[in-house]
Amino acid sequence: MHSISKFALFALLFIQCARPCPKDIEIGVIMIGNTTKAFLPVAQETKAMTFKNSDGAQLVFQSTFFNGEHTYNLPVETLCERGDYLDKTSQTVFFVVQSKRWEYETSDKNYTLSVDLDLDQIGQYGNRKDTVFYEKLAVWGQKINNPTRVGRIAILSDERGNSAKITDVQRQNANLYQIIADTTLNGRQIKNAYVPVNDGSQSLFIFYTKANGIEAFTTDTEVWTRQ
């Protein structure tokens, strides 16, 4: 009786498990467009960058293994959801989309700089017909010691013909930058630079141009310009 009870309990648990959803479905490939690629100049696709301050000290950044072109799955619709916490499965419809990432760090890992080009969507993916694609540029920097400083730039680089479907609020949330038309740092003249919004939340300011990529970065006590 004891062994039969165990078997009956196992059978009952097996029956109660939800039938898994089918595999996800790929419906296309989307590449980053030329408008967004224009934000990543050849000068930025490099394996190393050297920065100097006004005293002549150097910071050398080397590229990391993240660098280069990547692809990832971007879901646009959910077709199936079954089960609960222990046996939950789902099936989505997705596009394979392209991204490009260039990340650099100093040998002591105290400083990190990165440039990302991505394709994304606005809203949830309940229905693929409602998906609104856009492309974006993100530039990010961090200093982790004495003291910690961070800053980022975000640009909605291409609306992919979806301007009528993107609201002003969504556009404002995707564009986190200001433009400095002309400035000079450590003797280096920089024109039309994208920099983080000066809203009190940024403590590291990257100067990024479509001509040369990352040109300089500053904190409250440092000014580093690319050589």
N, C-alpha and C positions, 0 to 999 in steps of 0.2 A: 504493500500500500504506500509505503514511504517513497519508493522509487517512482511509482505511478504518479503520485502527487507532484513530484519534482518535474516530471515530464509534462504533466498537464499545465503546470505553471509556466514552463518554458514555451509551450505551444501558445498559450494565451498571450504572453508578452510578444511573441513573434507575430501573431495575428494583428495585434494592436499597433505595430510599427507601420508608419505611413509608407506607401509605395513611393520610391524616389521619383523626382521629376526627371524628364529627359534631359539630355545634354544641352548646353547653351548653343545658340544658333548665330553664326557669323553671317552678316548680310552685306558687307562691303569693307573697303579700305579707304581711309581719308588721309591725305597727305597735307602737311603744312604748306600754305600758299606762299607765293613770292613776296607779297606785301609784308608778311611776318618775317620771312627769311631775311629781308632787307634790314631788319633790326639786329642781325648777328653778322657783323662785318668779318672779313677774313682775318683782320688783326686780332679778333677775339678768339678765334678757333686755334689757339696756340697751346703748347704744352707747358709754357712757363711765362710768368710775368714778374718783372722787377719794379719795385716802387722805392722812391727815395723821399726823405724829408728834408727840411731846410738845413739840417746839420750834416747832411750827406750820408746818414745811416740808411741801410738798405733792408727791404723786406723782399724775399724771393718766394713766389707762389708757384707750386708745381700742380699740374692737373692730377685729378684722382681717377680711379677706375670707373667712375660714373660717366665720364665724358663720352660724347658722341651721340649718335642717332639711336633711338629706341622706339619700340611700339608697345602699345598696351590696349586692352579691351575696354571700350566705352559702352556700357549698357544703355539702351534707349527704350526698352519695354520689358516688362515682366509678364511671362506667359503662364507660369506655374509656381505655386508655393504650397508645399505640403509639410506636414509634421509639426512638431513643437520644438522646444529647446534642445532636446537630446537627438532628434532625428530629422531636424528641419532641412529641407532641400528646396532649391528654386531653379527655375529655368528663365534665362533672359535672352533677348535678342541684342546683339552688340555689333558695333563697328570696330575694326582694328584701326587705330589712329597712330599717327606719327608724333614723336616728340624729339627735341634736341636739348641736351644738357651739357653745360661746361662748368665744372666745379674745380676750384683751386684752393689749396691750403698751404700754409707755411710749414716748415719741417717740425716745428714744435706744436703744430695744430692750434696755435693761439688765435690765428686769423683764418677766416674762410670767406671766399667770395664765390658766387655762382650766378650763372645766366641760364634761364630756361625758356624754351619755346614750346608751347603746348596747345593742343586743341581741346576745348571743353564745351559744356552745354549749360544752359540756364534752366533751372527748375528740375523737377523730379522726372523719372522716366516711366511714367505710367502708360504712355501711348507714344509710339515712335513718331506719329504725325505731329505731335506737339513739341518735338525736340527742336531747340534753337541752338545751333552751333555757333561758336565764335573761337577766335584764336587769341592767344595772350602771350605777353612777354613778362617774365618775372626776374628781377635782379635783386640779389640778397647778399648781405654781408654781416659778419659777426666777429667780434673780439671777445674772447671768453675770460680773460684774466685782467685784473688791475686797471680799471674795473671792467665788467661786462658791458659791451656796447653792441647794439643791433640796429639794422635798418633795411628797408626793402622798397623797391619800386614795382608797381604793377601797371601794365598797360594793356588795354583791350586793343590789340594790334590789327585785327581784321574782323569785321562783323559778318563776313561771308554772305552778303546780300540780305541779311536778316534785320536790317535797321528798323523796319516797321514793327518788328516783333520784340525788340529790345527796349525796355522802358528807360526813361531818364534816370530813375533810381538805380536800376541794374547797371546802367552804364557808369554812373558815379561810383558805385561800389567796386566796379572792376578796374577803374582808372585811379590809381593811387600814386600820383606823381605831380611834380611841378617842373617847369622848364626855366632854366637860367640861360638867357640869350648869350651872355658874354661874361666871362670871369677869368681871372688869372690866379693860379695857385702855384707857389714855389717857382715862379717864372714861366709856368706852362699856361699858354692861353687855351681856353676851352670854350667852344661855341655851341650853342643849342644843346645844352646838357639836360638830360632827364635826371632829376634828383628826388629823394623821398619827400613826401609832404611834411612840412614843418608844423606838425600838429601837437607836438609835445610827447608823442609816443616813440619817435625815432631818436636814436642817440648815435648812430653811425650814418653818415651821408655819403652815398656813392654818387659819383658823377659819371653818367653813361651817355655816350653819343652813338648815333647810327653810323658815324664815320669810323670810329676807332674802338667802340666797345667801352669797357671800364677805363676811364681816364685818370681817376683819382678817387680817394675816399678820405673823409675827415671825421674826427670826433671832437669833443670839447677841448681836447688837449693835443691832438695830432693832426697833421696834414701830410698825406702821402700821395705823390704823383707818379704816374707810370713813366718808365724810361723807355 
